[in-house]
Amino acid sequence: MDKIEILSVELLDQYRRLVEELKTVARQLHLEFGWHYLLDLAWILSHLGEVRGKVIMDAGAGTGVLQWYLAAHGARVISVDRSSRADLPWRFRRWAPVRGLRPSDLNPPLKALVNAWRKDGPLNVRFGAMKQVVWGFCKA
């Protein structure tokens, strides 16, 4: 396709159910984003069609909602990013089975928690973990 497409805000209304589902996934993972990101995601997902069983690469994924949405809908996601996600928080790890290509790509959960503790301080990690536990019980 040799064209530039200017996305209309009307896509948000056209794919309202999809947009609401993306917002729900984002809330559950404690992610925030603006309407323009939702517009991009609606466009991408409207062009992907059924994702179940597909292998999809999300380049520049970070911890963005797209990879988690795709995994929840049965896609095998290859998530690539420039930044390390070795200490990926538990809230993401429990959403979908996650593994690294090499052992150093994804630390074991306890090591990731200790590293977060060292980086963010005990107070932030403790309250973050408590929120996750409460959410986990509420979800079930």
C-alpha positions in Angstrom: 0.0 0.0 0.0 1.6 3.2 -1.2 -0.6 5.7 0.6 -0.9 7.8 3.7 -4.1 7.4 5.6 -5.4 10.2 7.9 -7.4 8.4 10.6 -10.8 9.9 11.3 -11.9 10.2 14.9 -15.1 8.5 13.7 -13.2 5.2 13.9 -13.6 5.4 17.7 -17.4 5.4 17.2 -17.3 2.8 14.4 -15.4 0.4 16.6 -16.9 1.5 20.0 -17.1 -2.1 21.4 -13.4 -2.7 20.5 -12.4 0.7 22.0 -14.3 -0.2 25.2 -12.6 -3.6 25.4 -9.2 -2.0 24.9 -9.9 0.5 27.7 -11.0 -2.4 30.0 -7.7 -4.3 29.3 -5.7 -1.1 30.0 -7.5 -0.5 33.3 -6.9 -4.1 34.4 -3.2 -3.8 33.6 -3.0 -0.3 35.1 -2.0 1.3 31.8 -3.0 4.8 30.6 -3.2 6.2 27.1 -4.9 8.9 25.2 -7.6 8.9 22.6 -5.0 9.1 19.7 -3.5 5.8 20.8 -7.0 4.2 20.9 -7.5 5.5 17.3 -4.3 3.9 16.2 -5.2 0.6 17.9 -8.7 0.6 16.4 -7.2 1.0 12.9 -4.6 -1.7 13.5 -7.1 -4.2 14.9 -9.7 -3.5 12.2 -7.1 -4.4 9.6 -5.9 -7.6 11.4 -9.2 -9.3 11.4 -9.4 -12.5 13.4 -6.2 -12.9 15.4 -6.7 -16.3 17.0 -3.9 -18.7 16.0 -1.9 -16.0 14.2 1.7 -15.1 15.1 2.0 -11.4 15.4 5.0 -9.2 16.1 4.5 -6.1 18.1 7.6 -4.0 17.4 8.2 -1.2 19.9 5.7 -2.9 22.3 7.1 -1.8 25.6 4.3 -2.8 28.0 1.6 -1.4 25.7 -1.9 -2.8 25.7 -1.9 -4.1 22.1 0.2 -7.2 22.9 -1.9 -8.1 25.9 -5.1 -7.6 23.9 -3.8 -9.8 21.1 -2.7 -12.5 23.5 -6.1 -12.5 25.3 -7.7 -13.1 21.8 -5.6 -16.2 21.0 -2.7 -14.7 19.1 0.9 -15.7 19.7 2.6 -12.4 20.2 6.3 -11.8 19.6 6.9 -8.6 21.6 10.0 -6.6 20.7 11.3 -3.5 22.3 14.5 -1.6 22.7 14.1 -1.3 26.5 14.6 -4.2 28.8 11.6 -5.9 30.3 13.6 -8.3 32.4 11.8 -7.1 35.5 8.3 -7.2 34.0 5.8 -6.7 36.8 3.5 -9.5 37.9 0.4 -7.8 36.7 1.6 -8.4 33.1 3.0 -11.9 33.7 -0.3 -13.2 35.0 -2.2 -11.7 32.1 -0.6 -14.1 29.5 2.2 -16.6 29.5 5.4 -14.6 29.0 8.8 -15.9 28.3 12.0 -14.4 27.0 14.1 -15.6 24.1 17.1 -15.9 26.4 17.2 -16.5 30.2 18.4 -12.9 30.8 15.4 -11.5 28.9 12.9 -12.2 31.8 14.0 -12.5 35.4 12.2 -14.9 37.7 9.3 -13.2 39.5 11.0 -13.0 42.8 14.2 -11.5 41.4 12.0 -9.0 39.4 10.3 -7.9 42.6 13.6 -7.5 44.5 14.9 -5.4 41.6 11.8 -3.2 41.6 12.2 -2.9 45.4 15.7 -1.6 44.9 14.8 0.7 42.1 11.5 2.2 43.4 11.9 1.8 47.1 10.0 -0.5 49.5 7.0 1.8 49.9 6.1 2.0 46.2 6.7 -1.7 45.6 4.7 -2.7 48.8 1.6 -0.6 47.8 1.9 -1.7 44.2 1.9 -5.4 45.2 -1.0 -4.8 47.6 -3.1 -3.3 44.8 -2.3 -6.2 42.6 -3.3 -8.8 45.2 -6.6 -7.0 45.9 -7.3 -6.7 42.1 -6.4 -10.4 41.7 -9.0 -11.4 44.3 -11.6 -9.1 42.8 -11.1 -10.5 39.3 -11.7 -14.1 40.2 
